[in-house]
Amino acid sequence: MENSYRYFENRECRYFPCHEGLEEFNCLFCYCPLYTREDCPGKPEYMEKAGRRIKVCTGCTFPHRPENYEKVLEALKS
């Protein structure tokens, strides 16, 4: 896939890939804009630490899948 406004892959990033299992990896949403949302369409897990509930997204690839670009934008609008 070619880099564009909808897709960007940075294989030179020292953290690439930050999630395993994707052939095409969209780095456009490197920091997930859905992290603070309770109704995240991805598959986050939660853990308790020091009495706080923390969202853990290490197993979630939702924002990094090229086909989810529009879904991320729609989720941000709601």
Helices and strands as residue ranges (DSSP letters): E 45-49, E 52-56, G 62-64, G 66-68, H 69-77
